[in-house]
Amino acid sequence: MNPDAPGGRIHSTDPFAVPEADKSRVRRLRGRFASTVTLWTAPGPAGLTVSSAVVADGDPGRMLGLIDEESEFWAAASAAGRFAVTPLEPGDRQLADRFAGLFPAPGGPFATGEWRQTEFGPVPAHAATWAGCRLTESRPCGWALLLDGVIERVETGSAGSPLIHYRGRYTELA
């Protein structure tokens, strides 16, 4: 392909990404922690792709996550007082990108695919594992809002490989 030719050009990298040298040291550190990609949904419906999430065992168990306080998900979750969290698998890359606002979603991100309606929010119909949570607390935390939810329902089906976010890209376990 002639790079000087008029018209569109496909990039092998994200042309809008912040150059590595311009990223904060903390952001560069965070990028070196591999994280499971999850989908957080709430009645409304609304959803958001989240890779900054932790499951804390205990009585009760808790789900913690860093989310964008300006997201539709936060508005819906705070209004409903509950949300669902689904770990995504490698075949869910487009689903993750739709809810991250990185992939076109004509009709909205829930318009594609099949969904199981739960009291905590919609869950992808193919998802064997998910958690239903009651929102208990939120507070500012760095660039985001830290959500704390009590896990009230757990569905654990067959364990598939997780979709992983590492250094700004999706990957999977070898």
C-alpha positions in Angstrom: 0.0 0.0 0.0 1.3 3.4 -0.9 1.3 5.6 2.3 1.2 8.8 0.2 -2.0 7.6 -1.7 -5.2 9.5 -0.9 -7.9 7.7 1.1 -8.1 5.8 4.3 -5.3 3.9 5.9 -5.4 1.1 8.4 -3.1 1.4 11.3 -1.5 -1.5 13.2 -1.6 0.6 16.4 -4.1 3.0 17.9 -3.4 6.4 16.3 -5.1 8.1 19.3 -3.2 6.4 22.0 -1.1 8.4 24.4 2.6 7.8 23.5 4.3 5.6 26.1 6.8 8.4 27.0 3.9 10.8 27.7 2.0 8.4 30.1 2.2 8.9 33.8 4.4 6.5 35.7 1.4 5.2 37.6 -0.5 4.5 34.3 2.6 2.7 32.9 2.7 0.6 36.1 -1.0 -0.2 35.9 -0.5 -1.3 32.3 1.8 -4.0 33.5 -0.8 -5.6 35.7 -2.9 -8.1 33.7 -6.6 -7.8 34.5 -9.7 -9.8 33.7 -12.1 -7.9 31.4 -15.5 -7.8 33.0 -18.9 -6.4 31.9 -20.8 -4.4 34.5 -24.5 -3.9 33.8 -27.4 -2.4 35.7 -31.2 -2.2 35.2 -32.1 0.5 32.8 -30.3 -1.1 31.0 -26.8 0.3 31.0 -23.4 -1.3 31.0 -19.7 -0.6 31.0 -16.5 -2.7 30.3 -14.3 -2.7 33.4 -10.9 -4.2 33.9 -10.2 -2.7 37.3 -12.2 -5.1 39.4 -11.6 -7.2 42.5 -13.6 -9.9 44.2 -13.1 -9.9 47.9 -14.0 -13.1 49.7 -15.7 -12.8 53.1 -19.0 -12.8 54.8 -20.4 -11.1 52.9 -18.3 -11.3 49.7 -17.8 -8.0 47.9 -17.2 -6.8 44.4 -15.0 -3.7 44.0 -14.5 -1.8 40.8 -13.2 1.5 39.4 -15.7 3.0 37.0 -16.3 6.2 35.1 -18.6 8.4 37.2 -19.9 10.0 34.0 -21.0 6.7 32.5 -24.5 5.7 31.8 -23.7 2.6 33.9 -23.1 4.7 37.0 -26.3 6.6 36.6 -28.3 3.4 36.3 -26.5 1.5 39.0 -26.8 4.3 41.5 -30.5 4.7 40.8 -31.2 0.9 41.0 -28.8 0.2 43.9 -27.7 -3.0 42.2 -25.6 -4.3 39.3 -24.3 -7.5 37.7 -20.7 -8.3 36.9 -19.8 -10.9 34.2 -16.2 -12.0 33.5 -15.7 -12.0 29.7 -14.0 -14.6 27.6 -11.8 -14.3 24.4 -14.8 -14.6 22.1 -16.3 -11.5 23.8 -13.8 -8.9 22.4 -16.4 -7.1 20.3 -18.8 -7.1 23.3 -16.1 -5.6 25.5 -15.4 -2.9 22.8 -19.1 -2.1 22.4 -19.5 -1.4 26.1 -16.2 0.5 26.2 -17.5 2.8 23.4 -14.7 1.5 21.0 -16.9 -0.4 18.6 -20.0 0.8 16.7 -23.2 -0.1 18.5 -26.2 1.0 16.3 -29.3 0.9 18.5 -27.1 0.8 21.6 -24.8 -1.8 23.1 -27.6 -4.1 24.1 -29.1 -4.3 20.6 -26.8 -7.1 19.5 -26.6 -10.5 21.1 -28.9 -12.3 23.4 -29.5 -11.2 27.0 -30.8 -12.9 30.1 -32.7 -10.4 32.3 -31.9 -10.5 36.0 -32.9 -8.3 38.9 -29.3 -7.0 38.9 -29.2 -6.1 35.2 -28.9 -7.9 31.9 -26.3 -10.6 31.6 -25.1 -12.0 28.3 -27.2 -15.2 27.6 -24.0 -17.2 26.9 -22.3 -16.3 30.2 -22.0 -19.2 32.5 -20.5 -17.1 35.3 -21.7 -13.8 36.8 -22.4 -12.1 40.1 -25.4 -10.0 41.2 -24.4 -7.2 43.6 -26.1 -4.7 45.9 -24.4 -1.3 45.8 -23.3 -0.4 49.3 -20.8 2.5 48.8 -19.0 4.6 46.3 -16.3 7.2 46.6 -13.8 9.1 44.4 -10.6 7.2 43.9 -7.9 8.6 41.6 -9.4 9.2 38.1 -12.5 7.1 38.8 -15.2 6.2 41.2 -14.7 3.2 43.5 -17.8 1.0 43.7 -18.3 -1.4 46.6 -21.0 -4.0 46.3 -22.2 -6.9 48.4 -22.4 -10.1 46.3 -25.9 -11.4 46.7 -26.0 -14.0 43.9 -23.3 -16.0 42.2 -23.6 -18.2 39.2 -20.5 -20.3 38.4 -20.8 -22.4 35.3 -18.0 -24.1 33.4 -14.8 -22.2 33.6 -13.7 -20.8 30.3 -10.5 -18.8 29.7 -10.7 -15.2 30.7 -10.3 -12.2 28.4 -7.3 -10.3 29.7 -6.4 -6.7 29.4 -2.6 -6.1 29.4 -0.6 -3.1 28.3 -3.6 -1.5 26.6 -4.6 -4.6 24.6 -6.7 -7.7 24.9 -5.0 -11.1 25.3 -5.8 -14.5 26.6 -4.0 -17.1 28.7 -1.6 -19.3 26.7 
